[in-house]
């Protein structure tokens, strides 16, 4: 069965979307700003707030760590210093875990390296996110899978063979996996999204929850993703899209995140059940606009019914038109006035003694 749990929340084909507010480093290294992002994400209806965790000294080569990094989006003179300025440690994570518990939102993080997996495990995070860039990092995938935590894996920039290799690596160890279609373009245009891949993932992995990590602008693609079967929806989240930083400009702000969560719930309700039924609240409209079989004109007792004697008219509170053949060729046992509805007890029987229909003003419901 295609389902998993994160912090006690069940995610399956029959549930609503599990919405992750990807804060990343949009807190800009300021704990108070991160706390406000958590509170706003919860108020907007998100189920989880997510950060990113890196062990920067071991993650980057010395040359990359020390390379100059200047410009509007920089928080330090080198790329390494920039990353360190945005990194939270144990104290900040513990504080934010308390905030998440207070406001009723799940809290976990992306692990970019093995030391970060260990860091998140020490805090007993309910899930671990793996970024698109690590889809081919089978040592990290294997290490994270062995924690037993739910893994949420993005697939941006990957090929189907790379997705298969990643899934094989994880599923041989841990079946609690959410596989997210993603495009590593920031922001992604509609033509970049390839949402049909969601259906491909669902066909190839019938036991795996599938989702969408969107770098697109707005909510529309997430709505389409849900209708295609995505049950985890991840969107970047900010308090101010104009702030410096590489992610703010394509992130949702609080009103947009609220629209996303409410819109996804509307879509869940709209999709409803795959079984075609007549709902109770359809009955009055069907009765008013539907048709029943009635006498086309005044008819005497003993009359042999032909097509010219029978009409289909509204309201549809009587014998349905598909019963026409059961009436034709039978004789009336009582007179009928024009527009009287046919019923089952006042028609003569056909040769052979079959039960037949009759004509009165009574109605079949």
Secondary structure as GFF3:
##gff-version 3
##sequence-region A 1 365
A	DSSP	beta_strand	3	6	.	.	.	ID=ss1
A	DSSP	beta_strand	9	12	.	.	.	ID=ss2
A	DSSP	beta_strand	18	24	.	.	.	ID=ss3
A	DSSP	alpha_helix	31	43	.	.	.	ID=ss4
A	DSSP	beta_strand	48	53	.	.	.	ID=ss5
A	DSSP	alpha_helix	56	59	.	.	.	ID=ss6
A	DSSP	alpha_helix	62	66	.	.	.	ID=ss7
A	DSSP	alpha_helix	79	86	.	.	.	ID=ss8
A	DSSP	alpha_helix	90	103	.	.	.	ID=ss9
A	DSSP	beta_strand	106	111	.	.	.	ID=ss10
A	DSSP	alpha_helix	114	122	.	.	.	ID=ss11
A	DSSP	beta_strand	127	130	.	.	.	ID=ss12
A	DSSP	three_ten_helix	132	134	.	.	.	ID=ss13
A	DSSP	alpha_helix	138	145	.	.	.	ID=ss14
A	DSSP	beta_strand	150	154	.	.	.	ID=ss15
A	DSSP	alpha_helix	160	171	.	.	.	ID=ss16
A	DSSP	beta_strand	177	182	.	.	.	ID=ss17
A	DSSP	alpha_helix	190	193	.	.	.	ID=ss18
A	DSSP	alpha_helix	197	204	.	.	.	ID=ss19
A	DSSP	beta_strand	209	214	.	.	.	ID=ss20
A	DSSP	alpha_helix	220	227	.	.	.	ID=ss21
A	DSSP	beta_strand	232	236	.	.	.	ID=ss22
A	DSSP	three_ten_helix	248	250	.	.	.	ID=ss23
A	DSSP	alpha_helix	254	271	.	.	.	ID=ss24
A	DSSP	three_ten_helix	280	282	.	.	.	ID=ss25
A	DSSP	alpha_helix	283	289	.	.	.	ID=ss26
A	DSSP	beta_strand	292	295	.	.	.	ID=ss27
A	DSSP	three_ten_helix	307	309	.	.	.	ID=ss28
A	DSSP	beta_strand	310	313	.	.	.	ID=ss29
A	DSSP	three_ten_helix	321	323	.	.	.	ID=ss30
A	DSSP	alpha_helix	324	327	.	.	.	ID=ss31
A	DSSP	beta_strand	342	343	.	.	.	ID=ss32
A	DSSP	beta_strand	358	359	.	.	.	ID=ss33
###
